[in-house]
Amino acid sequence: MAEYKSAFSSQYSSTDFDVGRVTPYYIRDPVLNVMLLLKNNWSLTESGVATSDVSFTTGWYDNSLVLPQITVTPAYNRKNVMECGDKPLYQYEDTLHVNVWVRPLQDSGRSLGQAKHVEYILRQEVERILRSGSHIGITWAGEPVNVEEFIYIGRWRKLDELNTRPPLLRSMYEVKDNYFRETYEDA
């Protein structure tokens, strides 16, 4: 049986899935699902922004990892009763933060400009994936689960740390992950 660690309590790296330690998409973990959606649909191939050059994690920014980084972390969640009666229906909305982190190679105006360009390219790719992969198929043991799930970008903002040396460029997306179930889950 595959190992399972909650993304809310432990940090995953995308390499955990490359070597088969964790089987993706059979657990109801929006943080993990969005991180895998980004990594598995990454189409950039240029040096510095290819899948092998970008670290995808479910934890906070890590100085020891390769930059650039794409991090997915939980923010908050909400549960609503949509229908009552014999067959109740519940809506779950998990809000996640998808951060794009880029640091210039050296402390100079030219490398800062290059880092801003790399960050822009990464942000465009994150937006493309989140918009095109907005309907996630969930399976359990190879069979579809009775879940309707979709994600969308709520808003984004720049959170650059330009006073540090070298500067750290950061953009944060607020991503909403909505799904519906006929049972109540207490997360």
N, C-alpha and C positions, 0 to 999 in steps of 0.2 A: 504494500500500500504506500502511496506517495506521502511524503512528509507534508505537514500543514502547519504553518505559522501564521498567525493573524498579522496582516499588514498594519494593523493599528498598534501593535505592541512590539513588533520586530521590523527591522529594515530588510527588505528584499532587494536584491540586485537582479538585473535581467539575466545575469549568467546563471542564476539558480535554475532557470527554466531551460537554458541551453544544454545543460548536462543531465537533465531529467530528474532532478531532485524534487521538483514540484510539478504536478500536472496542472496546467492552466485551464480555466474556464469550467471547472466543475464545482468550484466554491463560489458562494455568493459574497464576493469581496469587491466592491466597486473600485477601490484603490488599485488593487492588483489587476482587475480587468482593464481599466483605463491605461495603466502602464503598459500592459501587454498589447493593447490595441495600438498604442503609439509605436512601440518597438517593432511589432510584427508588420506594420504597414508603412514603415519608414522607407521612402523611396529615394532620398538624396544619396548620391554616390560620389560626390566630389570630396577630395581630401579635406579633412577637418570637420566635415558635417555628415559623413557616411555613418551607417549604423555602427560600424566597428569603432568609430572615433567618438561616439557620444555615449555617455553613461546614462542609463535609464534606471531609476530607483524608486522605491516606495517610501523612502525616508527623506529626511531633511538633507540639505546641501552638505556634502562631505569633502573637506579639503584634500583628503588622501586619494580621492577618485579622479579619474581623467576628466578634464574639462573639454568641451562643454558638457553640462549635465541637464537632464530633464528629470525633475522630481515630481512625484504625485503623492500628496498627503491629504488626509481627511481634514475637513473643516468642521462640519456639523451635519446632522441629519434630521429629517422630519417624517412623521408618519400620519397619514390621514385615513379616516374611514370614508370610502366612496359610496358603498352600498351596505345596508343592514339587512337582516332577515336570515332566511335559510342558507343563502350563499353570500356571505359578506365579501366585499372586495376592498382591499387595502392598497393605498398608494404610498410608496416609499420614495423620498427624495433625499439623496445623499449629495452634499455639496463638497467638492474636492478642490484643492489648489494644485494646478499644474504650473510649475515654475521652470523657466528657461534660464540657465546660469551660464555666463560666458566671462572669461577673464583674459585680458590681452596678454600676449606672450612676454612683453616687456613694457616698461613704463615710458611710453613715448606717444606723441600725438598720432603718428602714423599707425602704430599697432592698435591704438584705441579706436581709430576709424575702421580698421579691419575687423576688430572684435564687434563693433556695432553692426557692421555688415553681416557677419556670421550670425549674430543674434537675430537680426531681421530675417535671414533665410530660415533659421530654426523656428521662429515664430510663425512664419508662413506655412511651414510644413506641419507644425502642431495644429494650426487652424484647419488646414486641408484635411488632415486625418480625422479630427474631431467632427468636422462637418460631413465628411463622406462616410464615416463609420459610425454614424449616430444611432444606428439600430444594431445592437449587439445580440448575437445568437448565443444563448446559454444552453449547454448540454450537460447531462449527467449520465455517465457510463455509455456514451454514444447516442443517447436518446434525447430529443428536445425536451426541455423543462417547460412547464406551463407558466412562462414568464414573458411579459411584454416589457422590454427595456429599451430606453433611448437616452442619449446624452446630448447635451448642448452647452455651448459657451455662454455663460451669464454675462460676464464682463471681464476686462483685463486692465492691468495698470503697470506702469513702469516703477520699479523700486531699485534703481541703480544706486550703488554705493561708490560714488566717485571720489570721496574723500579718503578712501583707503588706497594703499599702494601695493601692487597695482590695483586699479579700480576693478570692481566686480559689477558686471552688467546683469540685471535680473528683470524679467517680466513675469508677472503672475496672472494666470487665467483662473477665473472662478468657473468651474465646470459643474453642471447639474447632471446627476445620474438618476433618472426616474424609472421605476418599475412597479408593476402591479402584481399582487398575489391574492389568492383566495384564503390564505392563512395569515395570522398575525405573527410576525417575527419580532422578538425582543432582542435587539442588537446590543 
